[in-house]
Amino acid sequence: IDAIDAIGEKTNGNLSELEVNLLRGTLSELRMIFVKAPEQQAAIEAEMKRQEELQKTFTDPATAPSEIVHTDATSEEE
C-alpha cells in the first residue's frame, strides 16, 4: 500500500485525471481490505475450528463433542 502511495506521489502532475482516480480508488480499496483483514482471519479460524470439531465426531466419536437430543430421561423409561 505504501509503495503504491509513493508511486502516486512521485507521478503527481504526470497522470491523467482517469489515472489519478484509478490510483486513488485502488489505494482506498487496499486500505479497506487491510483494515478488515483481522476480522476476516478470525472468522476463517473460527470456521476451521468448527470443522475440526465436526471431524472429531466421525474420527473419534468417544471423545468428540455431541449434542443432547433428548434431555428428559424419565420419559424414555416410562
N, CA and C of each residue as an Amber inpcrd file, in Angstrom:
protein
   234
   0.8390000  -1.1870000   0.0000000   0.0000000   0.0000000   0.0000000
   0.8810000   1.2470000   0.0000000   1.9030000   1.2270000   0.8370000
   2.8040000   2.3830000   0.8980000   3.5550000   2.5730000  -0.4160000
   3.9330000   1.4760000  -1.0590000   4.6660000   1.5730000  -2.3260000
   3.7850000   2.1860000  -3.4100000   2.5290000   1.7780000  -3.4560000
   1.6170000   2.3420000  -4.4550000   1.3550000   3.8160000  -4.1500000
   1.2420000   4.1500000  -2.8760000   1.0680000   5.5470000  -2.4850000
   2.2950000   6.3680000  -2.8910000   3.4810000   5.8100000  -2.7230000
   4.7150000   6.5050000  -3.1280000   4.7500000   6.7170000  -4.6330000
   4.2910000   5.7330000  -5.3810000   4.2230000   5.8880000  -6.8450000
   3.2880000   7.0370000  -7.1970000   2.1700000   7.1090000  -6.4830000
   1.2340000   8.2070000  -6.7220000   1.8550000   9.5590000  -6.4490000
   2.6310000   9.6500000  -5.3850000   3.2890000  10.9170000  -5.0530000
   4.3600000  11.2760000  -6.0830000   5.1150000  10.2790000  -6.5310000
   6.2030000  10.5480000  -7.4850000   5.6700000  10.9050000  -8.8720000
   4.4890000  10.4070000  -9.1990000   3.9170000  10.7000000 -10.5150000
   2.9210000  11.8540000 -10.4580000   2.8660000  12.5430000  -9.3270000
   1.9380000  13.6560000  -9.1650000   2.1680000  14.6960000 -10.2610000
   1.1090000  15.0290000 -10.9760000   1.2120000  16.0070000 -12.0610000
   1.4850000  15.3740000 -13.4070000   1.8760000  14.1100000 -13.4330000
   2.1850000  13.4350000 -14.6930000   1.0980000  12.4450000 -15.1080000
   0.0500000  12.3340000 -14.3110000  -1.0120000  11.3790000 -14.6110000
  -2.2630000  12.1070000 -15.0900000  -3.0230000  11.4270000 -15.9280000
  -4.3030000  11.9940000 -16.3510000  -5.2900000  11.8910000 -15.1890000
  -6.4130000  12.5760000 -15.3190000  -7.4290000  12.5480000 -14.2620000
  -7.9410000  11.1210000 -14.0450000  -8.1040000  10.3880000 -15.1210000
  -8.5590000   8.9960000 -15.0250000  -7.5450000   8.1450000 -14.2590000
  -6.2690000   8.3270000 -14.5500000  -5.2240000   7.5660000 -13.8580000
  -5.1470000   7.9250000 -12.3750000  -5.3150000   9.2040000 -12.0670000
  -5.3060000   9.6470000 -10.6670000  -6.4720000   9.0180000  -9.9210000
  -7.6590000   9.0330000 -10.5330000  -8.8330000   8.4360000  -9.8970000
  -8.6660000   6.9330000  -9.7190000  -8.0740000   6.2800000 -10.6920000
  -7.8250000   4.8410000 -10.5980000  -6.8510000   4.5430000  -9.4610000
  -5.8060000   5.3230000  -9.3670000  -4.8150000   5.1390000  -8.3030000
  -5.4340000   5.3830000  -6.9270000  -6.2030000   6.4490000  -6.8010000
  -6.8580000   6.7480000  -5.5170000  -7.8560000   5.6530000  -5.1380000
  -8.6310000   5.2010000  -6.1150000  -9.6100000   4.1450000  -5.8550000
  -8.9450000   2.8490000  -5.4310000  -7.8580000   2.5090000  -6.1010000
  -7.1190000   1.2930000  -5.7550000  -6.5500000   1.3870000  -4.3480000
  -5.9630000   2.5210000  -4.0170000  -5.4220000   2.7160000  -2.6670000
  -6.5230000   2.6310000  -1.6140000  -7.6630000   3.2130000  -1.9000000
  -8.7830000   3.1760000  -0.9600000  -9.2530000   1.7400000  -0.7290000
  -9.3920000   0.9760000  -1.7990000  -9.8170000  -0.4210000  -1.6710000
  -8.7930000  -1.2460000  -0.8990000  -7.5190000  -1.0510000  -1.1890000
  -6.4760000  -1.7930000  -0.4820000  -6.4700000  -1.4670000   1.0070000
  -6.6730000  -0.2180000   1.3350000  -6.7100000   0.1700000   2.7540000
  -7.9050000  -0.4610000   3.4700000  -9.0530000  -0.5040000   2.8090000
 -10.2330000  -1.1280000   3.4170000 -10.0110000  -2.6250000   3.6190000
  -9.4060000  -3.2860000   2.6620000  -9.1030000  -4.7150000   2.7900000
  -8.1460000  -4.9350000   3.9520000  -7.1590000  -4.0590000   4.0760000
  -6.1810000  -4.1700000   5.1580000  -6.8480000  -4.0200000   6.5220000
  -7.7910000  -3.0930000   6.6300000  -8.4850000  -2.8640000   7.9000000
  -9.3730000  -4.0560000   8.2570000 -10.0150000  -4.6570000   7.2660000
 -10.9410000  -5.7680000   7.5100000 -10.2370000  -7.1150000   7.6480000
  -8.9800000  -7.2050000   7.3130000  -8.2580000  -8.4800000   7.3060000
  -8.2750000  -9.2070000   8.6470000  -8.0280000  -8.5590000   9.7840000
  -8.0430000  -9.3000000  11.0580000  -9.4050000  -9.9220000  11.3630000
 -10.4660000  -9.2020000  11.0590000 -11.8160000  -9.7230000  11.2910000
 -12.0730000 -10.9450000  10.4080000 -11.6750000 -10.8660000   9.1580000
 -11.8670000 -11.9890000   8.2460000 -11.0110000 -13.1780000   8.6590000
  -9.8040000 -12.9290000   9.1280000  -8.9300000 -14.0110000   9.5790000
  -9.5330000 -14.7030000  10.7910000 -10.0970000 -13.9380000  11.7090000
 -10.7330000 -14.5220000  12.8930000 -11.9150000 -15.3950000  12.4920000
 -12.6910000 -14.9550000  11.5180000 -13.8260000 -15.7490000  11.0460000
 -13.3500000 -17.0400000  10.3910000 -12.2780000 -16.9740000   9.6320000
 -11.7220000 -18.1670000   8.9880000 -11.2270000 -19.1500000  10.0400000
 -10.5310000 -18.6480000  11.0460000 -10.0140000 -19.5220000  12.1020000
 -11.1450000 -20.1590000  12.9040000 -12.2120000 -19.4070000  13.1670000
 -13.3640000 -19.9570000  13.8910000 -14.0280000 -21.0590000  13.0750000
 -14.1520000 -20.8620000  11.7850000 -14.7500000 -21.8820000  10.9190000
 -13.8680000 -23.1230000  10.8560000 -12.5570000 -22.9410000  10.8020000
 -11.6450000 -24.0940000  10.7810000 -11.7630000 -24.8880000  12.0810000
 -11.8730000 -24.1910000  13.2090000 -12.0200000 -24.8670000  14.4920000
 -13.3300000 -25.6450000  14.5340000 -14.3970000 -25.0390000  14.0220000
 -15.6940000 -25.7140000  13.9820000 -15.6250000 -26.9710000  13.1190000
 -14.9430000 -26.8810000  11.9930000 -14.8020000 -28.0340000  11.1120000
 -13.9730000 -29.1360000  11.7630000 -12.9370000 -28.7650000  12.5010000
 -12.1230000 -29.7650000  13.2040000 -12.9540000 -30.4920000  14.2530000
 -13.7920000 -29.7510000  14.9840000 -14.6600000 -30.3650000  15.9880000
 -15.6590000 -31.3070000  15.3210000 -16.1980000 -30.8980000  14.1990000
 -17.1350000 -31.7400000  13.4680000 -16.4470000 -33.0020000  12.9650000
 -15.2240000 -32.8690000  12.5060000 -14.4780000 -34.0250000  12.0180000
 -14.2220000 -35.0160000  13.1460000 -13.9980000 -34.5320000  14.3600000
 -13.7850000 -35.4180000  15.5020000 -14.9940000 -36.3160000  15.7410000
 -16.1790000 -35.8190000  15.4370000 -17.3900000 -36.6090000  15.6100000
 -17.3070000 -37.8980000  14.8050000 -16.6540000 -37.8450000  13.6740000
 -16.5570000 -39.0200000  12.8130000 -15.2800000 -39.8200000  13.0510000
 -14.1890000 -39.1530000  13.3880000 -12.9170000 -39.8600000  13.5490000
 -12.7120000 -40.4040000  14.9520000 -13.2620000 -39.7190000  15.9600000
 -13.1050000 -40.1600000  17.3470000 -14.3930000 -39.8590000  18.1150000
 -15.4540000 -40.6190000  17.8520000 -16.7540000 -40.3040000  18.4430000
 -16.7900000 -40.4070000  19.9660000 -15.9020000 -41.1930000  20.5680000
 -15.9180000 -41.3600000  22.0220000 -15.5420000 -40.0700000  22.7520000
 -14.6540000 -39.2790000  22.1880000 -14.2120000 -38.0520000  22.8570000
 -14.7300000 -36.7840000  22.1880000 -15.4000000 -36.9330000  21.0830000
 -15.8830000 -35.7660000  20.3450000 -17.0880000 -35.1460000  21.0440000
 -17.2720000 -33.8580000  20.8460000 -18.4560000 -33.2240000  21.4220000
 -19.7150000 -33.7550000  20.7440000 -20.7720000 -33.8340000  21.5100000
 -22.0280000 -34.3060000  20.9320000 -23.1650000 -33.4400000  21.4440000
 -24.2470000 -33.4750000  20.7260000 -25.4220000 -32.7240000  21.1250000
 -26.3680000 -33.6500000  21.8670000 -27.0380000 -33.1230000  22.8600000
 -28.0440000 -33.9020000  23.5720000 -29.3590000 -33.6840000  22.8420000
 -29.8850000 -34.7730000  22.2960000 -31.1080000 -34.6720000  21.5240000
 -32.3180000 -34.7280000  22.4450000 -32.2250000 -35.5630000  23.4880000
 -33.3460000 -35.7440000  24.3990000 -32.8410000 -35.5760000  25.8190000
 -33.3900000 -34.6280000  26.5570000 -32.8850000 -34.3630000  27.9030000
 -33.7270000 -34.9920000  28.9990000 -34.9390000 -35.4120000  28.7100000
 -35.8260000 -35.9670000  29.7240000 -35.6890000 -37.4820000  29.7530000
 -34.7970000 -37.9950000  30.5830000 -34.5240000 -39.4310000  30.6510000
 -35.6890000 -40.2010000  31.2440000 -36.4990000 -39.5890000  32.0820000
 -37.6080000 -40.3120000  32.7140000 -38.7010000 -40.6570000  31.7220000
 -38.9220000 -39.8530000  30.7160000 -39.9790000 -40.1610000  29.7590000
 -39.6130000 -41.3520000  28.8900000 -38.3300000 -41.6060000  28.6890000
 -37.9050000 -42.7690000  27.9220000 -38.1450000 -44.0490000  28.7010000
 -37.9900000 -43.9860000  30.0170000 -38.1430000 -45.1720000  30.8440000
 -39.5990000 -45.5540000  31.0110000 -40.5110000 -44.6350000  30.8980000
 -41.9280000 -44.9100000  31.1170000 -42.5630000 -45.6480000  30.0160000
